[in-house]
Amino acid sequence: MGDLRVRLAKTETDLNTFTKHLLTDVQALNRMLIDGWFETDEIHIGAEQEMCLVDAHGKPSPTNLQILEKLNNPSFTTELARFNIEANLDPLPFKGNCLSQMEENICRMVDDLRRTAKEIDVYPILTGILPTIRKSDITIENLTPVPRYFSLIEAINTLRGEYYEVRLEGQDELNVKVDSALIEACNTSFQVHLQIKPEEFVSKYNIAQAIAAPVMALGTNSPLLFGKRLWNETRIALFRQSIDTRFASEHLRERSPRVTFGSKWLSGSITDLYKEDIVRFSVMFMADIDEDVFDNIAKGITPRLRALNIHNSTVYRWNRPCYGISPNGKPHLRIENRVLPAGPSVVDEVANSAFWFGLMNGLETEYKDITKVMDFDDAKSNFFIAARAGLGAKYVWTNGKKINDTELIRKELIPLAIEGLKRANIDKADIDKYIRIIEERNESGNTGSRWILNSHSSLIKQTTRDEVNIAITSAIMNNQEKNIPVNEWDLASIHDIADYGLDSLLVEEFMTTDLFTVKKSDIPELSADIMDWHKIRYIPVENDKSELIGLISSRTLLRYFVQKYRNTHRKDQNIEELMIHNPFTISPQASVNEAMKIMIDNKIGCLPVVNKGHLVGIITEANFLNITSSLLKHLQKRKESKKRK
């Protein structure tokens, strides 16, 4: 989490003053590196656990402030959206039983949150992207009311413009228009920190870049967004697009995204990363800096380098350099691994971390300088291949060798990770436990993403899209409470749905979005054939701007053709002359209850769904048959459950 005491620079004077502090901090950091200020005696690890909050139906619950007040625990803090929350773990020495201690600490914190949230019928879930999240959940009303977050949204909108499109392709295609960067809040991560000695930073940072692809491939857990099957780790593409402050240009000039893998191997020092980020990315936030960093250095006081940390928090490298101050007052350097999603379970997260820590400490036993045997472009390409395809893809590895990732992980990376953990004097029991999870997941191919996609394929043949997402979400929470590795999970089933509330369902979850429409100038015969071919009874009429202007029904067409049959001299008509003008409509954010009431009260068979003037879907009696069927199933399930009791 970044510094919350920040604001936008409103004047050039403010901006220039802060920029001077930023440049001074880089000079101070360089001086401290030369003079050997940094802690090297004991290496530490740490982590940040992001989570979603859901209600009893598995839908996002914007209650983080209420829960934080009840928790009264400084280890928990806000995140961008009101349905997100973050827990910060205390650092642990990288030795002994630190891995099992990390698992125990996360479980304890999640259990504390679970108990507190349950008091208001809310539940935490660890997931890269919540399967039940809806577009209506990412409206500005769900932004956590903290100045930093308002400033972030305002800064991005200023740099890029208020409206933009998110486009992603996988098994399905997502093309959605959003009005703020709050869509980034769909992402939840498990961010792992490893302290690095200054003299090893360049080598370790390059290793982190090289291993990002296989580490992520094993940990993918984010294949769904708004019910669409996209990348295996959709977070990677979504985060980049949601925070991207670039704009389209007709020129060939290249601009770097603020969410970045980087453009080359690191060759100088950590300061080169900070310098590049200062040059490439404009200052987004500022603060009043009251620290004279060189005066502190002269007095032997470790400077906070607040300006540098504030700017660093607005550049989102997947492997991010970090500067901090240890409890003993000494400064330290860290690499923050941001590629891993939250979940599927705590034990999975710690296994992913163990694999990464081990490779960070062991890869150099095989490759003294990874940059001599691997092209940076291959490392970067591997990263995006892993994000798209997940486990089972082919990489270009060292010396141009093409290899399947599962083979690479089994034959080369797991042994190197084990060696790296041994070099750090990690207990054998911890190594065996967590690396075994990695081995079994690699052999089975059952990552979090694969489990979600397989569950989706099984469920979608049995029930509605909304119920599929609820069942998957419920199954994730059930397995997380047991803390079972994902490769041992049974697929989600209808029986995983604990409850079903009609009041929680929105039109956007049940509406039909694959629409057949006609224009007002079209002939009635076209509408009749469309209805016949696709077994539908209503067709929206829209203009060239995708705006709804009418509705044509099978009853209207039947009446037209009957009258024409009886009166062969009747002139031909077009759709505009036959359509229902100004039909009843509904918003995608409205409840299904509201839609049902409108249709019953007005004795109509369908409602076009309109958002900001544009046709986005349609809801008909057929949709309500699906809802009714689901409700009857759940009533039956409840009866059977009571009988067993």
Number of C-alpha atoms within 10 A of each C-alpha: 12 13 13 12 13 18 18 19 19 9 8 9 10 14 18 13 15 22 19 11 21 25 15 18 22 20 15 18 20 15 14 16 16 11 9 11 17 20 19 17 7 12 18 20 24 21 22 22 24 27 27 30 25 24 19 19 23 28 24 25 22 22 21 24 17 12 20 18 9 13 16 10 13 9 13 21 17 19 23 25 27 24 27 29 24 21 23 18 18 13 17 17 15 20 18 18 17 20 27 20 14 23 16 15 15 22 18 12 17 20 14 13 23 18 15 17 23 14 11 13 14 24 24 26 27 27 26 30 26 30 28 25 22 19 17 14 23 23 16 17 13 20 21 22 15 13 13 19 19 16 17 22 19 18 20 19 18 11 14 16 15 14 11 17 13 15 13 20 15 16 11 12 12 18 10 12 12 17 16 21 25 23 22 18 22 27 23 27 23 27 22 25 24 23 24 25 18 20 13 10 21 20 19 24 23 22 23 23 22 26 19 25 25 26 25 24 31 28 32 31 32 32 30 27 23 19 20 17 22 24 29 29 29 26 28 23 19 21 20 17 22 21 24 18 21 16 10 6 8 5 6 6 6 8 11 15 19 23 20 17 21 20 10 14 19 19 14 10 17 22 15 15 17 21 13 11 21 19 9 14 16 16 22 21 22 22 19 14 13 8 14 14 21 17 11 14 15 9 9 10 13 20 22 17 22 22 23 22 19 21 23 21 16 19 22 18 21 21 23 20 21 20 19 19 16 15 7 7 12 15 19 20 22 24 21 23 23 20 26 27 28 28 30 30 24 26 25 27 26 25 25 23 27 26 26 25 23 26 26 24 20 24 24 16 12 10 14 11 16 20 18 11 13 18 19 20 14 15 25 18 16 24 25 20 20 26 27 22 18 28 28 16 17 17 22 18 20 18 10 12 9 12 15 14 26 23 14 16 21 14 11 13 23 20 16 22 24 22 19 24 26 18 13 17 14 20 16 13 12 19 24 11 15 21 21 14 21 24 16 14 22 21 14 11 19 22 25 31 28 20 24 27 21 14 20 22 12 15 21 14 10 12 15 17 18 18 22 26 28 26 26 27 25 25 23 26 20 14 17 22 15 10 15 16 24 24 21 14 14 11 19 24 19 19 12 17 21 16 16 17 10 13 10 14 19 21 23 24 23 22 21 17 14 9 11 15 19 20 18 21 13 14 15 23 13 12 25 20 11 17 17 12 9 9 9 15 18 24 23 27 27 18 16 7 9 13 17 24 20 23 26 25 20 16 10 15 19 12 12 15 14 10 12 14 11 9 10 9 8 10 7 11 13 14 22 19 12 18 21 17 14 10 16 16 19 20 20 24 18 15 18 23 14 13 22 19 11 17 18 10 8 9 9 14 16 24 24 25 27 18 14 8 13 15 24 21 23 25 25 21 14 14 16 16 11 14 20 13 13 17 16 12 13 19 14 12 15 13 11 11 10 9 8 6 5
